[in-house]
């Protein structure tokens, strides 16, 4: 077993997501104990294997302990960057391969090639781009394994008793691009299948029971009766299964699924809520809350909202670099080092490179900062991708999604806006809570002025309600100064003053204190230049955009400290010899 796990770790170092499979006994029987198993030693031991496939050493070792005798597979498609041609000579694969490639082309082909235990070959190629569906019958005896598929890896055991082995190892040569003639064949095949099958896709032998059961379950959930399910499965079995199942098997599937109620129960009988007394809760010990950026971004879901072009992306990138380097965020807050995932859906890599160049200040760019600028939307696998990525990177402290609008499911015209917003944010919050990380989502604010910063967040209150923390960045156009409003479940509501320069955003302190200090300096400069004492009204007019009551408050405090003189309603500069009173 240790040999298989060590090989699995080596494949994981290539970023190949590994799947634990069943194995076979010396007589060729599958460890799943199904005497009629259609794929002995080739089907996964875990559910949802397209999501659960992992490159994390800890996960692989756990599987090794749970399944001492196991085969292993690699998930093909975008996560592994692999597309594989599976050649089975028992079904004419060798002849099809010879018709496709000349002996010279096969001889000079530089790409990983595996020998299967059944006498076939797996040709590993570079994934050509998403989406790229698998094709079970590309040619007689040849399957294309891509999106949503897998291939068994050496040194797994075949039912023949032989082990899979490498003819050309992936540690010696990288996967080559798919040959042009294969791509052209795929195009022709898909065009033909669309004509032959309409919208239905062929169902290969090894997937017949699972696919038909899933379809039957979906029909039952919508209220279909047993007879309707039987009729639908019969037609699909006849039209789409590569080799149709026997009628008795179809009837058995329909009968089994029809035992369940059409409506899903809200609370399964075997799920009993865990109720605690206050005394029990008092005795519980919880670890301290974790922070991506102390007092600013805690674990959980944080929304950073701001108008377009206010510097949200620069703010997020600066924070990402600080955490990945274990440095000082916003030139003021010390962070602990950790891995960071930046999903920048509005920026090309060239722009990201330029921005990091301006922020890195000549330091080595951190390997712990992982960047991608394309990602499936939440409902198309994006949330599952995040879940799996965090499983594989347990040291992650922060995930940034820029922007939320590019990641979330588009809102339909007839949907409840509040429910859609709450569900969209709630999915990310669940992932953040599960893995104990901070997820920072960049979002826009509403057009126009609003008094309440929470109301400034674009969308319904369902979005703000699902988040743990809300940050609202306000910056006047063309100004280097900005206010960052902060509120949340684990942070006290306050506002910070930020300043933006060539080196990015810098924290200057509490906004009220900073603005008062700035106001005092402006008042002193104005009174120094004035030849006569000025009233609060005149001072407010001279400084522009200053509230009269705020000016009066600042003037009173400055007079108490001896910085200026109160001449009975007008004020003047106290002179160079003035001093602050105790």
URMO-V928647 format. One record per pair of residues at least 4 apart in sequence whose ideal C-beta (glycine too) atoms are under 8 Angstrom apart, sorted by sequence separation. I is the first residue (numbers start at 1). J is the second residue. If there is no record, write none. Layout:
I;J, I;J
This chain:
1;5, 2;6, 3;7, 4;8, 5;9, 6;10, 7;11, 8;12, 9;13, 10;14, 12;16, 24;28, 25;29, 29;33, 30;34, 39;43, 48;52, 49;53, 56;60, 57;61, 58;62, 59;63, 60;64, 61;65, 62;66, 63;67, 64;68, 75;79, 76;80, 89;93, 92;96, 93;97, 94;98, 95;99, 96;100, 97;101, 101;105, 102;106, 103;107, 104;108, 105;109, 109;113, 116;120, 128;132, 138;142, 145;149, 152;156, 157;161, 158;162, 166;170, 168;172, 169;173, 170;174, 178;182, 179;183, 180;184, 181;185, 182;186, 183;187, 184;188, 185;189, 186;190, 187;191, 188;192, 189;193, 190;194, 191;195, 192;196, 193;197, 194;198, 197;201, 203;207, 204;208, 207;211, 208;212, 209;213, 210;214, 211;215, 212;216, 213;217, 214;218, 215;219, 216;220, 217;221, 218;222, 220;224, 224;228, 225;229, 226;230, 227;231, 228;232, 229;233, 230;234, 231;235, 232;236, 233;237, 234;238, 235;239, 236;240, 237;241, 241;245, 245;249, 246;250, 247;251, 248;252, 249;253, 250;254, 251;255, 252;256, 253;257, 254;258, 255;259, 261;265, 265;269, 267;271, 276;280, 277;281, 278;282, 279;283, 280;284, 291;295, 292;296, 293;297, 298;302, 306;310, 311;315, 312;316, 313;317, 314;318, 315;319, 316;320, 317;321, 318;322, 319;323, 320;324, 321;325, 328;332, 329;333, 347;351, 348;352, 349;353, 350;354, 351;355, 352;356, 353;357, 354;358, 355;359, 356;360, 365;369, 376;380, 378;382, 379;383, 381;385, 382;386, 383;387, 384;388, 385;389, 386;390, 387;391, 388;392, 389;393, 390;394, 402;406, 403;407, 404;408, 411;415, 415;419, 416;420, 417;421, 418;422, 419;423, 420;424, 421;425, 422;426, 423;427, 424;428, 425;429, 426;430, 427;431, 428;432, 429;433, 430;434, 431;435, 432;436, 446;450, 451;455, 452;456, 453;457, 459;463, 461;465, 462;466, 463;467, 475;479, 487;491, 500;504, 509;513, 510;514, 511;515, 512;516, 513;517, 514;518, 515;519, 516;520, 517;521, 518;522, 519;523, 520;524, 521;525, 522;526, 523;527, 524;528, 525;529, 526;530, 530;534, 534;538, 535;539, 536;540, 537;541, 538;542, 539;543, 546;550, 547;551, 548;552, 549;553, 550;554, 551;555, 552;556, 553;557, 554;558, 555;559, 556;560, 557;561, 559;563, 566;570, 567;571, 574;578, 11;16, 12;17, 24;29, 32;37, 44;49, 47;52, 54;59, 75;80, 77;82, 88;93, 89;94, 98;103, 101;106, 115;120, 116;121, 127;132, 137;142, 138;143, 145;150, 157;162, 158;163, 168;173, 170;175, 178;183, 197;202, 203;208, 219;224, 224;229, 236;241, 245;250, 276;281, 291;296, 292;297, 297;302, 306;311, 322;327, 328;333, 329;334, 347;352, 360;365, 376;381, 377;382, 378;383, 415;420, 432;437, 450;455, 458;463, 476;481, 486;491, 500;505, 501;506, 509;514, 534;539, 546;551, 558;563, 559;564, 566;571, 567;572, 12;18, 24;30, 25;31, 29;35, 37;43, 46;52, 54;60, 64;70, 74;80, 76;82, 77;83, 87;93, 115;121, 116;122, 137;143, 138;144, 145;151, 152;158, 157;163, 158;164, 238;244, 291;297, 292;298, 306;312, 321;327, 322;328, 323;329, 328;334, 329;335, 376;382, 390;396, 401;407, 411;417, 432;438, 450;456, 457;463, 464;470, 475;481, 487;493, 499;505, 500;506, 508;514, 540;546, 558;564, 559;565, 565;571, 11;18, 23;30, 24;31, 30;37, 63;70, 76;83, 86;93, 87;94, 114;121, 136;143, 156;163, 157;164, 237;244, 291;298, 292;299, 305;312, 322;329, 328;335, 375;382, 389;396, 432;439, 454;461, 457;464, 475;482, 486;493, 498;505, 499;506, 527;534, 539;546, 540;547, 559;566, 564;571, 565;572, 22;30, 23;31, 29;37, 74;82, 76;84, 101;109, 113;121, 114;122, 135;143, 136;144, 155;163, 156;164, 193;201, 203;211, 224;232, 237;245, 276;284, 290;298, 291;299, 304;312, 322;330, 327;335, 344;352, 347;355, 412;420, 431;439, 474;482, 475;483, 485;493, 486;494, 498;506, 526;534, 534;542, 540;548, 543;551, 564;572, 565;573, 22;31, 30;39, 87;96, 97;106, 113;122, 134;143, 135;144, 154;163, 155;164, 193;202, 203;212, 219;228, 220;229, 289;298, 290;299, 326;335, 356;365, 376;385, 390;399, 411;420, 446;455, 473;482, 474;483, 486;495, 498;507, 499;508, 555;564, 564;573, 565;574, 8;18, 22;32, 30;40, 31;41, 87;97, 113;123, 114;124, 134;144, 154;164, 155;165, 219;229, 289;299, 319;329, 326;336, 375;385, 429;439, 446;456, 454;464, 473;483, 474;484, 485;495, 486;496, 497;507, 498;508, 564;574, 29;40, 30;41, 32;43, 112;123, 113;124, 134;145, 135;146, 153;164, 154;165, 304;315, 318;329, 319;330, 326;337, 409;420, 428;439, 445;456, 446;457, 473;484, 474;485, 484;495, 496;507, 497;508, 537;548, 540;551, 555;566, 563;574, 28;40, 111;123, 112;124, 134;146, 152;164, 154;166, 304;316, 318;330, 323;335, 325;337, 326;338, 445;457, 446;458, 472;484, 483;495, 484;496, 496;508, 497;509, 527;539, 536;548, 539;551, 559;571, 562;574, 30;43, 111;124, 133;146, 134;147, 216;229, 219;232, 234;247, 237;250, 322;335, 323;336, 324;337, 386;399, 428;441, 445;458, 457;470, 471;484, 472;485, 483;496, 484;497, 496;509, 497;510, 526;539, 109;123, 111;125, 132;146, 133;147, 134;148, 323;337, 324;338, 443;457, 444;458, 471;485, 483;497, 484;498, 496;510, 497;511, 132;147, 133;148, 134;149, 323;338, 324;339, 409;424, 443;458, 457;472, 470;485, 471;486, 482;497, 483;498, 495;510, 496;511, 536;551, 563;578, 24;40, 131;147, 216;232, 234;250, 324;340, 408;424, 425;441, 443;459, 454;470, 456;472, 470;486, 481;497, 482;498, 494;510, 495;511, 523;539, 526;542, 536;552, 539;555, 555;571, 562;578, 24;41, 130;147, 215;232, 216;233, 233;250, 323;340, 453;470, 469;486, 470;487, 481;498, 482;499, 494;511, 495;512, 497;514, 526;543, 562;579, 563;580, 22;40, 23;41, 45;63, 215;233, 454;472, 469;487, 470;488, 481;499, 482;500, 497;515, 562;580, 22;41, 127;146, 352;371, 453;472, 469;488, 480;499, 481;500, 536;555, 561;580, 562;581, 21;41, 22;42, 230;250, 233;253, 320;340, 404;424, 443;463, 468;488, 469;489, 480;500, 523;543, 561;581, 21;42, 22;43, 53;74, 212;233, 215;236, 230;251, 233;254, 352;373, 453;474, 467;488, 468;489, 469;490, 480;501, 522;543, 560;581, 21;43, 22;44, 45;67, 53;75, 297;319, 320;342, 349;371, 468;490, 469;491, 21;44, 22;45, 370;393, 482;505, 20;44, 21;45, 97;121, 212;236, 230;254, 349;373, 519;543, 19;44, 20;45, 45;70, 50;75, 212;237, 229;254, 317;342, 348;373, 382;407, 473;498, 475;500, 20;46, 49;75, 53;79, 293;319, 316;342, 347;373, 441;467, 19;46, 93;120, 292;319, 342;369, 344;371, 401;428, 445;472, 484;511, 519;546, 88;116, 90;118, 226;254, 229;257, 340;368, 342;370, 344;372, 345;373, 483;511, 523;551, 42;71, 44;73, 90;119, 122;151, 208;237, 212;241, 226;255, 229;258, 293;322, 339;368, 340;369, 341;370, 342;371, 343;372, 344;373, 345;374, 377;406, 378;407, 19;49, 41;71, 88;118, 89;119, 90;120, 293;323, 338;368, 339;369, 340;370, 342;372, 343;373, 345;375, 377;407, 378;408, 379;409, 42;73, 89;120, 292;323, 313;344, 337;368, 339;370, 341;372, 377;408, 378;409, 519;550, 523;554, 88;120, 226;258, 343;375, 375;407, 377;409, 453;485, 519;551, 523;555, 539;571, 19;52, 87;120, 203;236, 208;241, 212;245, 225;258, 296;329, 313;346, 377;410, 399;432, 454;487, 19;53, 86;120, 87;121, 313;347, 407;441, 453;487, 520;554, 524;558, 533;567, 535;569, 18;53, 87;122, 208;243, 317;352, 321;356, 519;554, 523;558, 535;570, 536;571, 17;53, 18;54, 86;122, 87;123, 116;152, 200;236, 209;245, 293;329, 432;468, 534;570, 535;571, 17;54, 18;55, 85;122, 114;151, 203;240, 205;242, 208;245, 216;253, 220;257, 293;330, 296;333, 404;441, 425;462, 429;466, 527;564, 533;570, 534;571, 17;55, 31;69, 84;122, 85;123, 202;240, 203;241, 204;242, 205;243, 212;250, 216;254, 219;257, 220;258, 224;262, 295;333, 317;355, 321;359, 325;363, 399;437, 401;439, 403;441, 404;442, 405;443, 421;459, 422;460, 425;463, 429;467, 516;554, 520;558, 533;571, 534;572, 16;55, 84;123, 100;139, 114;153, 115;154, 117;156, 200;239, 201;240, 202;241, 203;242, 223;262, 294;333, 317;356, 321;360, 396;435, 398;437, 399;438, 400;439, 401;440, 403;442, 404;443, 405;444, 421;460, 424;463, 429;468, 524;563, 533;572, 15;55, 84;124, 85;125, 99;139, 114;154, 117;157, 118;158, 200;240, 202;242, 209;249, 213;253, 217;257, 220;260, 222;262, 223;263, 293;333, 294;334, 397;437, 398;438, 399;439, 400;440, 401;441, 402;442, 403;443, 421;461, 422;462, 426;466, 524;564, 532;572, 84;125, 117;158, 118;159, 119;160, 212;253, 216;257, 221;262, 294;335, 314;355, 318;359, 325;366, 390;431, 394;435, 396;437, 397;438, 398;439, 399;440, 400;441, 401;442, 403;444, 421;462, 422;463, 425;466, 516;557, 523;564, 12;54, 13;55, 18;60, 82;124, 83;125, 100;142, 116;158, 117;159, 118;160, 144;186, 197;239, 220;262, 293;335, 313;355, 317;359, 324;366, 386;428, 398;440, 400;442, 417;459, 418;460, 420;462, 421;463, 425;467, 530;572, 12;55, 20;63, 82;125, 83;126, 96;139, 117;160, 197;240, 213;256, 217;260, 221;264, 292;335, 325;368, 417;460, 418;461, 419;462, 422;465, 520;563, 530;573, 12;56, 82;126, 83;127, 96;140, 117;161, 118;162, 209;253, 213;257, 324;368, 383;427, 387;431, 390;434, 391;435, 418;462, 422;466, 527;571, 12;57, 81;126, 82;127, 83;128, 95;140, 96;141, 97;142, 117;162, 314;359, 321;366, 324;369, 341;386, 383;428, 386;431, 390;435, 417;462, 421;466, 527;572, 528;573, 20;66, 23;69, 81;127, 93;139, 95;141, 96;142, 117;163, 121;167, 124;170, 139;185, 378;424, 527;573, 20;67, 23;70, 80;127, 93;140, 94;141, 117;164, 138;185, 387;434, 390;437, 9;57, 12;60, 22;70, 23;71, 92;140, 93;141, 116;164, 126;174, 138;186, 321;369, 341;389, 383;431, 387;435, 21;70, 22;71, 78;127, 83;132, 91;140, 92;141, 93;142, 115;164, 126;175, 128;177, 320;369, 378;427, 524;573, 20;70, 21;71, 77;127, 91;141, 114;164, 115;165, 125;175, 126;176, 128;178, 378;428, 9;60, 20;71, 21;72, 76;127, 90;141, 114;165, 115;166, 124;175, 125;176, 126;177, 135;186, 138;189, 8;60, 20;72, 21;73, 78;130, 89;141, 114;166, 115;167, 125;177, 126;178, 341;393, 19;72, 77;130, 85;138, 88;141, 113;166, 114;167, 125;178, 386;439, 18;72, 19;73, 87;141, 88;142, 112;166, 113;167, 125;179, 135;189, 339;393, 5;60, 18;73, 19;74, 77;132, 87;142, 88;143, 113;168, 128;183, 135;190, 341;396, 347;402, 5;61, 8;64, 18;74, 19;75, 86;142, 112;168, 339;395, 340;396, 343;399, 344;400, 345;401, 346;402, 17;74, 18;75, 85;142, 86;143, 111;168, 112;169, 125;182, 338;395, 339;396, 340;397, 341;398, 343;400, 345;402, 346;403, 5;63, 16;74, 17;75, 76;134, 85;143, 86;144, 110;168, 112;170, 338;396, 339;397, 340;398, 341;399, 342;400, 343;401, 344;402, 345;403, 5;64, 16;75, 85;144, 86;145, 338;397, 340;399, 341;400, 343;402, 4;64, 84;144, 85;145, 338;398, 340;400, 342;402, 346;406, 11;72, 83;144, 84;145, 112;173, 143;204, 336;397, 345;406, 2;64, 17;79, 83;145, 84;146, 111;173, 112;174, 335;397, 345;407, 1;64, 11;74, 17;80, 83;146, 110;173, 111;174, 112;175, 8;72, 15;79, 16;80, 111;175, 343;407, 7;72, 15;80, 86;151, 111;176, 137;202, 4;70, 15;81, 16;82, 110;176, 136;202, 1;68, 4;71, 84;151, 109;176, 137;204, 1;69, 4;72, 136;204, 1;70, 76;145, 77;146, 78;147, 76;146, 77;147, 76;147, 77;148, 77;149, 76;149, 75;149, 76;150, 105;179, 323;397, 75;150, 76;151, 323;398, 74;150, 73;150, 74;151, 73;151, 101;179, 320;398, 73;152, 74;153, 319;398, 72;152, 73;153, 101;181, 320;400, 71;152, 72;153, 100;181, 319;400, 71;153, 100;182, 73;156, 72;156, 316;400, 71;156, 100;185, 71;157, 316;402, 313;402, 312;402, 82;175, 81;175, 83;178, 53;150, 85;182, 50;148, 49;150, 297;398, 303;404, 137;242, 292;397, 293;398, 44;150, 136;242, 292;398, 290;397, 42;152, 41;152, 41;156, 41;157, 41;158, 41;159, 40;159, 319;440, 303;425, 301;425, 316;440, 316;442, 301;428, 301;429, 30;159, 300;429, 313;442, 312;442, 19;150, 21;152, 28;159, 301;432, 28;160, 300;432, 23;156, 24;157, 28;161, 299;432, 300;433, 23;157, 24;158, 299;433, 18;153, 21;156, 24;159, 26;161, 302;438, 304;440, 306;442, 308;444, 299;436, 302;439, 303;440, 304;441, 305;442, 307;444, 299;437, 300;438, 301;439, 302;440, 303;441, 304;442, 305;443, 306;444, 307;445, 299;438, 300;439, 302;441, 304;443, 305;444, 306;445, 298;438, 301;441, 303;443, 305;445, 297;438, 11;153, 361;503, 297;440, 358;502, 359;503, 8;153, 292;437, 293;438, 358;503, 359;504, 7;153, 290;436, 292;438, 358;504, 7;154, 290;437, 291;438, 7;155, 290;438, 292;440, 4;155, 305;456, 3;155, 4;156, 305;457, 305;458, 303;457, 14;170, 14;171, 315;473, 11;170, 303;463, 10;171, 303;464, 312;473, 311;473, 43;206, 310;473, 42;206, 303;467, 310;474, 311;475, 301;466, 302;467, 305;470, 310;475, 301;467, 302;468, 303;469, 305;471, 306;472, 38;205, 39;206, 300;467, 301;468, 302;469, 303;470, 304;471, 305;472, 306;473, 307;474, 38;206, 300;468, 301;469, 302;470, 303;471, 304;472, 305;473, 306;474, 307;475, 309;477, 330;498, 300;469, 302;471, 304;473, 306;475, 38;208, 298;468, 38;209, 298;469, 311;482, 297;469, 310;482, 331;503, 297;471, 332;506, 333;507, 296;471, 330;505, 331;506, 332;507, 330;506, 331;507, 330;507, 302;488, 314;500, 318;504, 318;505, 300;489, 311;500, 315;504, 296;486, 298;488, 300;490, 314;504, 315;505, 314;505, 298;490, 298;491, 311;505, 296;491, 295;491, 289;490, 79;388, 59;391, 51;384, 59;392, 54;388, 53;388, 56;391, 51;387, 52;388, 56;392, 58;394, 51;388, 54;391, 55;392, 56;393, 54;392, 56;394, 17;388
